[in-house]
């Protein structure tokens, strides 16, 4: 299937919970009072969240006059509307690609085709498998003026949308952050971040800070690494919940038993243009027990612990992968590396692995300063800290990567 860079796109705002990406970002209020815990003098200067004022997707740049909209959904189908105001006839298939932040990739290949004259619309359904809450991106390829080869152009139409998480109580109309107590460890934890606002998005980056409760006060945990995080802002749509894995061993070391809280800043960009920053805290307790391999939940289900079996692989970067790499359905850039230390066999090196950029991953240069994943160079020697989980492929994919440090 021909894949071109995005030339034509539309973001759709629906009653099922769809929000535009991007907002003019200047903080106008800072709510620094800690939630769910004793008050603190707050000697640490809180980090201001910065959002680029240019939306990542801009409907105004669509000059073709062709739009793709998601007009409704069930658990097994999406309703699509394609409008052709381009001045040319267009041709497209019934296939699509669908990615989401709660799951991976789904799609269908083209098995039948449609011709849509200029000035007309067409509705159709895309079959999906048990689609639920989350943020999604649906793409379709179209051909403009297919009868005139000299003028024919291929575009990728995009619709981004969100389906509300119905587990969020109707009373919640703000942003909250909690530590999942079952997954709190001395080296990291899982955060449940909820955007309970009715509209707009919340923005956040990878930065965080830790405090320990001692003598009726909260004291900052001393950092052993650089906390000068990059401003690589991410966001979450209204009425959504996101799980974030925070691995802090590289920044604070292994924590002793005790009562702690993690702090993190969020910026809510409302649809009316008002921006408000919230500095939130989530309290957790550490009992000194080792990280378990699996966790039993109250409903009887068992979950593999994402921070179990954390280890480090030293490797050489042998290939740089762009976002169109065929194995990476999320569209993130990646690396192909050759292991310099053993993984499965104590005496064997040279195994090849894929590793991809993602929000939970921190990248440090050889001096311990934060750097972009895209700045890792071909031939670099890197230490990759991971959970020990690998996805079956050839080469294998390193899952649960938390830290990449450039050695040389």
C-alpha positions in Angstrom: 0.0 0.0 0.0 1.4 3.4 -1.0 2.1 5.5 2.1 2.7 9.3 1.6 3.3 12.0 4.1 0.2 13.6 5.5 -1.2 16.0 2.9 -4.8 16.2 3.8 -6.3 15.8 7.2 -9.3 16.7 9.4 -9.9 16.5 13.1 -13.4 15.7 14.0 -15.3 17.0 17.1 -18.1 14.6 18.0 -20.5 14.0 20.9 -18.7 10.7 21.5 -15.8 12.7 23.0 -13.5 14.1 20.3 -11.1 17.0 20.9 -8.9 19.1 18.8 -5.1 18.7 19.4 -3.2 21.7 20.4 -3.9 25.0 22.2 -2.2 28.3 22.6 -0.1 27.6 25.7 0.7 30.2 28.3 0.2 29.3 31.9 -2.2 31.7 33.6 -2.6 30.0 37.0 -0.5 27.6 39.1 -2.3 25.4 41.6 0.6 24.3 43.7 -1.3 23.0 46.8 -0.6 19.3 47.2 -3.6 17.0 46.9 -4.3 14.0 49.2 -1.5 14.7 51.6 -0.1 17.0 54.4 0.8 20.5 53.4 4.4 21.3 52.5 6.5 24.4 52.3 7.0 23.5 48.7 10.6 24.7 48.4 11.0 23.0 44.9 10.2 25.4 42.0 7.4 23.7 40.0 8.0 23.1 36.3 5.8 25.1 34.0 4.3 23.1 31.2 4.9 24.6 27.8 2.7 23.9 24.8 3.6 24.9 21.2 0.9 27.3 20.0 0.9 25.6 16.6 -1.6 22.7 16.5 0.0 19.4 15.5 -2.9 18.9 13.0 -4.4 21.9 11.3 -7.6 21.7 9.4 -7.0 25.0 7.6 -4.1 23.6 5.6 -6.4 21.1 3.7 -6.6 22.7 0.3 -8.0 19.7 -1.5 -11.5 20.1 -0.2 -11.7 16.3 0.7 -12.5 15.4 4.3 -12.9 12.2 6.3 -15.1 12.3 9.3 -16.1 9.7 12.0 -19.8 10.3 12.4 -20.6 7.5 14.9 -19.5 4.2 16.3 -20.5 0.9 17.9 -18.2 -1.6 19.6 -17.7 -3.3 16.2 -18.0 -0.6 13.6 -17.1 3.0 12.8 -19.3 5.2 10.6 -17.3 7.1 8.0 -18.3 10.1 5.9 -16.1 11.2 3.0 -16.9 14.6 1.3 -15.4 15.5 -2.0 -15.2 19.2 -2.7 -11.9 19.0 -4.6 -13.3 19.7 -8.1 -12.1 16.3 -9.3 -13.5 12.8 -9.0 -11.8 10.6 -6.4 -11.4 6.9 -6.0 -10.8 5.0 -2.7 -11.1 1.5 -1.3 -12.9 0.1 1.7 -9.7 -0.6 3.6 -8.3 1.5 6.5 -5.7 1.6 9.2 -6.6 2.3 12.8 -4.2 2.9 15.7 -5.0 3.8 19.3 -3.3 4.8 22.5 -5.0 1.9 24.5 -4.1 -0.8 21.9 -2.1 -1.3 18.8 -3.0 -1.6 15.2 -6.1 -2.8 13.3 -7.1 -2.5 9.7 -8.4 -4.0 6.5 -7.0 -4.2 3.0 -8.9 -2.8 0.1 -11.3 -5.4 -1.3 -13.7 -3.1 -3.1 -13.5 0.4 -4.5 -15.7 3.5 -4.8 -15.8 6.4 -7.2 -17.0 9.7 -5.7 -17.7 12.6 -8.1 -16.9 16.2 -7.2 -19.5 17.8 -4.9 -20.8 14.5 -3.5 -20.5 12.7 -0.2 -20.5 9.0 0.7 -21.1 7.2 4.0 -19.7 3.7 4.8 -18.9 1.6 7.8 -15.5 0.2 8.8 -15.7 -3.1 10.8 -13.5 -3.1 13.9 -13.0 -5.6 16.7 -14.5 -4.5 20.1 -13.4 -0.9 19.9 -13.8 0.8 23.3 -12.7 4.0 25.0 -9.4 5.7 24.0 -7.9 8.0 21.4 -7.7 6.8 17.8 -6.4 7.7 14.4 -8.0 6.3 11.3 -6.3 6.7 7.9 -7.5 6.0 4.3 -5.7 6.3 1.0 -7.5 8.1 -1.8 -6.7 8.8 -5.4 -7.6 12.2 -6.9 -8.5 12.4 -10.6 -7.8 8.7 -11.3 -9.0 9.0 -14.9 -6.3 11.5 -15.8 -2.9 9.8 -15.1 -1.0 13.1 -15.8 -2.9 14.8 -13.0 -3.5 11.8 -10.6 -2.4 12.3 -7.0 -2.5 10.0 -4.0 -3.4 11.4 -0.6 -3.8 9.9 2.9 -6.9 11.1 4.7 -6.7 11.2 8.5 -9.4 11.4 11.2 -8.5 11.6 14.8 -11.1 11.0 17.5 -11.6 9.9 21.1 -14.3 7.8 22.7 -15.1 8.6 26.3 -13.9 6.3 29.1 -17.2 5.5 30.9 -15.4 4.4 34.1 -14.8 8.1 34.9 -17.5 9.2 37.3 -19.8 12.0 36.2 -18.8 14.0 39.3 -15.2 14.3 38.2 -14.6 17.5 36.3 -10.8 18.0 36.6 -7.4 16.2 36.4 -6.3 13.6 38.9 -3.2 11.5 39.4 -2.9 8.3 41.5 -0.2 5.7 42.0 -1.5 2.2 41.4 -0.7 0.7 44.8 -0.2 -2.8 43.3 2.6 -1.5 41.1 4.5 0.8 43.4 8.1 -0.3 43.8 11.4 1.0 45.1 12.6 1.7 41.5 9.4 3.0 39.8 5.6 3.0 39.8 2.6 3.2 37.5 0.5 6.4 37.5 -3.2 6.6 36.6 -3.7 10.0 35.1 -7.4 11.0 34.5 -8.5 13.9 32.4 -12.0 14.4 33.8 -12.7 17.7 32.1 -15.6 18.0 29.7 -13.5 19.6 26.9 -10.0 20.5 25.9 -6.9 18.5 26.6 -4.3 18.2 29.4 -0.6 18.5 28.5 2.4 17.1 30.4 6.0 16.0 29.8 8.3 13.4 31.3 9.4 15.4 34.3 8.5 14.5 37.9 9.8 14.8 41.4 9.8 12.7 44.6 9.4 13.6 48.2 9.6 11.5 51.4 7.4 12.0 54.5 9.6 12.4 57.5 8.9 14.1 60.8 5.5 15.4 59.8 6.9 17.2 56.7 7.6 16.3 53.1 11.3 16.4 52.1 12.7 16.3 48.6 14.4 13.0 47.7 18.0 14.0 46.7 18.6 13.4 43.0 21.6 11.5 41.8 21.0 12.4 38.1 19.9 15.3 36.0 16.3 16.3 36.4 16.5 18.8 33.5 13.9 17.0 31.4 13.3 18.1 27.8 10.1 19.9 26.9 8.7 17.0 24.9 5.0 17.7 25.7 2.4 15.0 25.4 -1.4 15.3 25.8 -4.6 13.4 26.8 -8.1 14.1 25.5 -11.1 14.9 27.7 -12.7 12.0 29.6 -9.7 9.7 29.2 -7.5 7.7 31.5 -3.8 7.1 30.8 -1.4 4.8 32.6 2.2 6.1 32.8 5.1 3.9 33.9 7.7 6.1 35.7 11.1 4.5 36.2 13.2 6.6 38.6 16.1 4.4 39.7 18.5 6.4 37.4 17.4 9.7 38.9 16.8 8.9 42.6 18.3 5.4 43.1 16.4 2.6 44.9 14.1 4.0 47.5 14.1 2.8 51.1 10.8 1.7 52.8 8.6 4.6 53.8 5.9 7.0 52.7 6.5 8.9 49.5 4.7 11.1 47.0 5.4 11.8 43.4 4.7 15.2 41.9 3.9 16.1 38.3 2.6 19.1 36.5 -0.3 19.2 34.0 -1.7 22.0 31.9 -5.4 22.1 31.0 -6.1 23.9 27.7 -9.9 24.4 27.6 -11.8 25.0 24.4 -12.5 28.6 25.5 -8.8 29.3 25.4 -8.2 29.4 29.2 -5.1 27.6 30.3 -4.6 26.4 33.9 -1.6 24.5 35.3 -2.1 21.9 38.0 0.8 20.6 40.1 -0.5 17.3 41.5 0.8 14.8 44.0 0.1 11.1 44.5 1.1 9.3 47.7 2.4 5.7 47.9 4.0 3.5 50.5 7.0 1.2 50.1 7.3 -1.9 52.4 10.7 -3.0 51.2 9.5 -6.1 49.5 11.2 -7.0 46.2 9.4 -6.4 42.8 7.1 -9.3 42.2 6.9 -11.0 38.8 3.1 -10.9 38.8 0.4 -9.0 40.6 -2.9 -10.4 41.6 -5.7 -7.9 41.4 -8.9 -7.8 43.5 -10.9 -9.2 40.6 -8.7 -12.3 40.5 -6.8 -11.4 37.4 -3.1 -11.7 37.3 -0.8 -9.1 35.7 2.9 -9.3 34.9 4.7 -6.5 36.7 6.2 -4.1 34.2 9.2 -3.3 36.5 10.0 -7.0 37.2 13.3 -8.3 35.9 14.8 -4.9 35.0 18.2 -5.3 33.4 20.6 -3.4 31.1 21.8 -4.4 27.6 24.8 -2.8 26.1 24.5 -2.6 22.3 25.7 -0.9 19.2 23.3 1.1 17.0 23.4 -0.5 13.5 20.4 1.2 11.9 18.2 4.2 12.4 14.4 3.5 11.8 12.0 6.2 10.7 8.3 6.4 11.6 7.3 4.5 8.5 9.1 1.4 9.5 6.8 -1.5 8.7 6.9 -3.2 12.2 6.0 0.0 14.1 2.3 0.6 13.9 2.4 3.5 16.4 4.6 5.6 14.0 7.4 6.2 16.4 11.1 6.3 15.4 13.3 3.4 16.4 16.7 1.8 16.4 18.1 -1.6 15.3 20.9 -2.6 17.7 23.4 -5.4 18.0 23.9 -6.7 21.5 27.4 -6.4 23.0 26.4 -8.2 26.2 24.4 -11.5 26.4 20.7 -11.6 26.8 19.5 -15.3 26.5 22.8 -17.1 26.4 25.5 -16.3 28.9 28.2 -16.6 26.3 26.5 -15.3 23.2 26.6 -11.7 21.9 25.6 -10.1 18.7 21.8 -10.7 18.9 19.9 -8.0 17.1 17.0 -6.1 18.6 14.5 -3.3 17.7 13.9 -0.6 20.2 11.3 2.2 19.7 10.8 5.7 21.2 7.8 6.2 23.5 6.6 8.4 26.3 7.9 6.3 29.2 11.5 6.3 27.8 14.2 8.7 29.0 17.4 9.2 26.9 20.6 10.5 28.3 23.9 11.4 26.6 27.3 10.3 27.7 27.5 13.1 30.2 24.1 12.2 31.8 22.2 15.1 30.2 18.8 14.6 28.6 18.7 14.3 24.8 16.1 13.5 22.1 15.8 9.9 20.9 16.3 11.3 17.4 19.8 12.5 18.4 21.1 9.0 18.9 23.7 8.5 16.1 24.4 5.5 13.9 27.3 3.5 15.5 26.7 4.8 19.0 27.3 2.4 21.9 24.2 2.5 24.3 23.1 1.0 27.5 19.4 0.0 27.2 17.6 -0.5 30.5 14.5 -2.6 30.0 12.0 -4.9 31.9 13.3 -8.1 30.3 10.3 -8.5 28.1 10.8 -9.1 24.4 8.2 -9.3 21.6 8.6 -12.2 19.2 10.0 -11.2 15.9 13.3 -11.5 14.0 15.0 -9.4 15.2 13.2 -9.3 18.6 11.6 -6.1 19.9 12.7 -4.9 23.3 9.5 -4.1 25.2 9.3 -2.1 28.4 12.3 0.1 27.6 12.8 2.8 30.3 16.2 4.3 29.8 18.8 4.6 27.0 22.2 6.0 28.0 24.8 6.8 25.3 28.1 5.3 26.4 30.2 6.6 23.5 
